[in-house]
């Protein structure tokens, strides 16, 4: 693990950014639940991001980070915090053949597309995941039997307490199924080094086309969802467990279990995080009763949630 001391930045950097107050962030997550935050900023550089974190500390406000918003549950209670979008940290630096430093805010499908153009394989699984590289690393995102751990080399991570940048390698992240050792409350991924291999471009495109066709027929791609709601328990499919337990099409408010894939919850109108949490709790109870299996959510909560709501993550 390497450590970098950040110097030469100040809160004055924020004068170059627009800080939005009492900002409606409903459209910033793929689930589209109603949400608003006290302060919102979208830095274009790592220096600006660090300055934004520093300002939040001065104001004694909690800091949250949001990338593509595909695996995030925004609280529908007003979020009294500083929300920092990483989406403009979307750079790609080629370090060597097949070795790239990628900004945390770069969308996974875009990175996949650029690698296809270079005849590089290893990230085809990203093609249908609407999240960002940073979020993908935090949860070790994956699909079709592949995951981030298989291409990850290292990451530059900001320590939110000390404002130091640490370089963490593969062993530091302790990747497991849909998890890593990164704590979003204490760390922010700035960039990552990923390793890919050369292959036949036509074969890569064929694989991507197959993955896209599979998702089109098996997932509600046009609906507002957060992606898969639950992690798959060992040797089981969460969607199949929900369906067999009678949970398909269960609905609370404007949140319902998808008829296409039961592990996707759809927001069909003006759904809230409260509706989502209640639906998750009911589905968990149903599957526990019918299958004696506790389902654990994949989605990450951002903002204020009641003690009862937080129990769904325990």
C-alpha positions in Angstrom: 0.0 0.0 0.0 1.4 3.4 -1.0 0.5 6.7 0.6 0.4 10.2 -1.0 0.2 13.5 0.9 -2.1 16.0 -0.9 -0.8 19.5 -0.9 -1.6 22.7 -2.9 -5.4 22.6 -2.8 -7.8 24.8 -0.9 -11.5 25.4 -0.6 -11.0 28.3 -3.1 -11.0 25.6 -5.7 -14.7 25.3 -5.1 -15.2 28.7 -6.7 -14.8 27.0 -10.0 -17.6 24.6 -9.3 -21.3 25.1 -9.0 -22.6 24.1 -5.5 -26.3 23.4 -5.7 -28.4 23.7 -2.5 -31.6 21.9 -1.6 -31.1 20.0 -4.8 -33.5 17.4 -6.2 -31.5 14.2 -6.9 -34.4 12.0 -7.8 -33.1 11.5 -11.4 -29.6 10.7 -10.2 -30.4 7.1 -9.3 -31.6 4.4 -11.7 -34.4 3.6 -9.2 -35.7 7.2 -9.4 -37.1 7.3 -5.8 -37.9 10.8 -4.6 -34.9 12.4 -3.0 -33.3 15.8 -2.2 -30.0 16.8 -0.7 -28.7 19.9 1.1 -25.6 20.3 -1.1 -24.7 18.8 -4.4 -21.5 19.2 -6.4 -20.0 17.5 -9.5 -16.2 18.0 -9.5 -14.2 17.7 -12.7 -10.8 16.9 -11.1 -9.5 15.1 -8.1 -8.4 18.4 -6.6 -11.9 19.7 -6.8 -13.3 16.6 -5.2 -10.8 16.9 -2.3 -11.8 20.6 -1.8 -15.5 19.6 -1.7 -14.8 17.0 0.9 -12.8 19.6 2.9 -15.7 22.1 2.7 -18.1 19.4 3.9 -15.8 18.7 6.9 -15.8 22.4 7.7 -19.6 22.5 7.7 -19.6 19.3 9.8 -21.7 17.6 7.2 -21.7 14.0 6.2 -20.3 13.3 2.8 -21.8 10.8 0.3 -20.5 9.9 -3.1 -22.6 8.9 -6.1 -21.5 7.5 -9.4 -24.0 5.9 -11.9 -26.6 5.4 -9.1 -27.5 1.9 -10.2 -26.8 0.2 -6.9 -27.8 3.1 -4.6 -31.0 3.7 -2.5 -31.4 7.4 -1.9 -33.4 8.3 1.2 -36.7 10.1 0.4 -36.3 12.0 3.7 -34.3 15.2 3.0 -30.6 14.3 3.1 -28.8 16.8 5.2 -25.4 16.1 3.7 -22.9 17.0 0.9 -23.4 14.7 -2.1 -20.5 14.5 -4.5 -21.0 13.1 -7.9 -17.9 11.3 -9.4 -19.3 11.1 -12.9 -16.9 13.7 -14.4 -13.9 11.7 -13.2 -14.3 9.7 -16.3 -10.7 9.6 -17.7 -8.9 6.6 -19.3 -5.1 6.6 -19.2 -3.3 3.8 -21.0 -0.3 2.8 -18.9 1.0 -0.2 -20.9 -0.4 -2.8 -23.3 -3.7 -3.9 -21.7 -3.1 -1.9 -18.5 -5.3 1.2 -17.9 -5.9 3.7 -15.2 -9.6 4.5 -15.2 -11.4 7.3 -13.4 -13.9 6.2 -10.8 -16.8 8.0 -12.5 -16.5 6.3 -15.9 -19.6 4.3 -16.7 -18.9 0.6 -17.1 -20.6 0.2 -20.5 -18.5 3.0 -21.9 -15.3 1.5 -20.7 -16.4 -1.9 -22.2 -17.0 -0.2 -25.5 -13.6 1.5 -25.6 -11.9 -1.8 -24.8 -13.8 -3.7 -27.6 -12.4 -1.1 -30.0 -8.9 -2.0 -28.9 -9.5 -5.8 -29.1 -9.2 -6.2 -25.4 -11.2 -8.8 -23.4 -12.1 -9.2 -19.8 -14.7 -6.5 -19.2 -17.5 -7.8 -21.5 -19.6 -8.4 -18.3 -19.8 -4.6 -17.8 -21.8 -4.0 -21.0 -25.2 -4.0 -19.3 -24.3 -2.6 -15.9 -25.2 1.1 -15.8 -23.0 1.9 -12.8 -19.5 3.5 -12.6 -16.1 1.9 -12.2 -15.8 3.2 -8.6 -19.1 1.7 -7.5 -18.3 -1.5 -9.4 -15.1 -2.0 -7.4 -16.8 -1.3 -4.0 -19.3 -4.0 -4.6 -17.1 -6.3 -6.8 -19.8 -6.0 -9.4 -20.2 -8.8 -11.9 -22.3 -10.7 -14.3 -22.2 -13.8 -16.5 -19.6 -15.5 -14.2 -17.2 -12.6 -14.3 -16.4 -9.8 -11.7 -14.2 -6.9 -11.0 -11.7 -8.9 -9.0 -10.6 -10.7 -12.1 -9.3 -7.5 -13.8 -8.4 -5.4 -10.8 -4.8 -4.4 -10.1 -4.9 -1.4 -7.8 -6.9 1.7 -6.9 -6.2 5.2 -5.6 -8.4 5.9 -2.7 -9.1 9.1 -0.7 -9.1 8.7 3.1 -12.0 11.0 4.1 -10.6 11.6 7.6 -7.0 12.6 6.7 -7.5 13.7 3.0 -4.6 11.4 2.1 -4.6 9.4 -1.1 -3.6 5.7 -0.6 -2.8 3.3 -3.3 -4.4 -0.1 -2.5 -3.5 -3.3 -4.3 -5.5 -6.4 -4.9 -4.8 -8.0 -1.5 -5.9 -4.8 0.3 -9.4 -4.9 -1.1 -10.2 -8.5 0.1 -12.7 -9.1 -2.7 -15.6 -11.4 -2.0 -19.0 -12.0 -3.7 -20.5 -8.6 -4.2 -18.3 -6.9 -1.7 -14.8 -5.5 -1.0 -13.1 -4.0 2.1 -13.7 -0.4 0.8 -15.9 1.5 3.3 -17.8 4.3 1.4 -18.3 6.2 4.7 -14.5 6.4 5.2 -13.0 6.1 1.7 -13.7 7.3 -1.9 -12.2 5.6 -4.9 -10.6 8.1 -7.3 -9.3 5.8 -10.0 -8.3 2.2 -10.6 -5.8 0.3 -12.6 -7.4 -2.6 -14.6 -5.6 -5.3 -16.6 -7.1 -6.8 -19.8 -5.9 -9.2 -22.4 -5.8 -9.0 -26.2 -8.3 -11.3 -28.1 -10.1 -11.5 -31.4 -12.4 -8.4 -31.8 -15.1 -10.4 -33.6 -15.3 -12.9 -30.7 -15.4 -10.1 -28.1 -18.3 -8.5 -30.0 -20.1 -11.8 -30.3 -19.8 -12.3 -26.5 -21.1 -8.8 -25.9 -24.0 -9.3 -28.3 -24.9 -12.5 -26.5 -24.9 -10.8 -23.1 -27.0 -8.0 -24.4 -29.6 -10.4 -25.9 -29.7 -12.3 -22.6 -30.4 -9.2 -20.5 -33.0 -8.0 -22.9 -35.1 -11.1 -22.5 -34.5 -11.7 -18.8 -34.4 -8.3 -17.1 -36.8 -5.3 -17.1 -34.3 -2.9 -18.8 -36.8 -0.2 -19.5 -38.1 0.0 -15.9 -36.7 2.2 -13.1 -34.8 -0.3 -10.9 -31.6 -0.4 -8.9 -30.5 -3.6 -10.7 -30.6 -6.8 -8.7 -32.2 -6.1 -5.3 -30.7 -9.0 -3.4 -27.4 -10.9 -3.5 -27.8 -14.5 -4.6 -27.4 -16.8 -1.6 -24.9 -19.6 -2.0 -26.1 -22.1 -4.6 -29.5 -20.3 -5.0 -31.0 -17.6 -7.2 -32.6 -14.8 -5.3 -35.1 -14.2 -8.1 -36.1 -17.9 -8.2 -36.5 -18.0 -4.4 -38.8 -14.9 -4.5 -40.9 -16.3 -7.3 -41.2 -19.8 -5.7 -42.2 -18.1 -2.4 -45.1 -16.2 -4.1 -43.5 -12.8 -4.1 -43.7 -12.0 -7.8 -45.8 -8.9 -8.5 -46.0 -8.0 -4.8 -46.4 -4.2 -4.5 -46.1 -1.4 -1.9 -46.9 2.1 -3.0 -45.3 2.6 -6.4 -42.6 -0.1 -5.8 -43.3 -3.6 -7.1 -41.6 -6.9 -7.8 -40.9 -7.2 -11.5 -42.9 -9.7 -13.6 -39.8 -10.1 -15.8 -37.3 -10.9 -13.1 -38.3 -11.2 -9.4 -35.0 -9.9 -8.1 -35.7 -6.5 -9.7 -38.0 -4.1 -7.9 -39.6 -1.5 -10.2 -40.6 2.1 -9.4 -43.7 2.6 -11.5 -44.3 6.2 -10.6 -43.4 8.3 -7.6 -42.0 5.6 -5.4 -40.0 6.4 -2.2 -37.2 4.8 -0.3 -39.8 4.0 2.4 -41.8 2.0 -0.1 -38.7 0.2 -1.2 -37.6 -0.7 2.3 -41.0 -2.0 3.2 -41.2 -4.1 0.1 -37.7 -5.5 0.8 -38.7 -6.3 4.4 -41.9 -8.1 3.3 -40.0 -10.2 0.6 -37.3 -11.1 3.1 -40.0 -12.3 5.5 -41.8 -14.3 2.9 -38.6 -16.0 1.6 -37.5 -16.7 5.2 -40.9 -18.3 6.0 -41.1 -20.4 2.8 -37.5 -21.3 2.2 -35.8 -20.6 5.6 -33.2 -18.4 3.7 -32.4 -14.7 4.6 -31.9 -12.5 1.6 -29.4 -9.7 1.8 -29.8 -6.5 -0.2 -27.1 -5.6 -2.8 -28.3 -1.9 -2.8 -26.3 0.6 -0.7 -28.3 3.1 1.4 -27.5 6.8 1.1 -29.0 9.3 3.6 -31.3 8.9 6.6 -33.1 5.7 7.4 -35.0 4.6 10.5 -33.7 1.8 12.7 -36.5 -0.4 11.4 -35.5 0.2 7.8 -31.8 -0.4 8.5 -32.7 -3.9 9.8 -33.1 -5.1 6.2 -29.3 -4.9 5.8 -28.5 -6.8 9.0 
